[in-house]
């Protein structure tokens, strides 16, 4: 299980951050955050809280977001939309749990309910997907005349070259 115990405020911050990354909207983030804490028991462990977060996300956004699933070579064509959305959401959440919460693969597997080998594969795919999405965002910003993500990255001291992605 998760080794380090986080303070309640840290857990709240983590759930809010995950919610924002998963939804991309302040309104949706607030709703997901509220429902997660309404669903989870008062003395829930971090693992149980993150499981509740996942279930709330899938319950709230499964129907709304299924039309925004990016095309992928790794997504079978014969799966129903709800299964594809769930897989996409689980891959994205796996990456966020690894990067934002700094959880290990075993802990992520427990939260998502999949084998560790699947989580490792999903983390590889998911990270590539985030990089691809970031590259598309750079292109969209360039065509709109706004400051590019690359410019913002360079200004913040991160020197990732997103143009090569």
Protein Blocks (a to p, Z undefined) as FASTA:
>chain_A
ZZbdcdfklmmmmmmmmmmmmnopaklmmmmmmmmmmmpcfklcfklmmmmmmmmmmmmm
mmmmmmmpccdfklcfkbcfklmmmmmmmmmmmmmmmmmnopafklmmmmnopafklmmm
mmmmmmmmmmmmmmmmmmmmmmnopacfklmmmmnopacdfklZZ
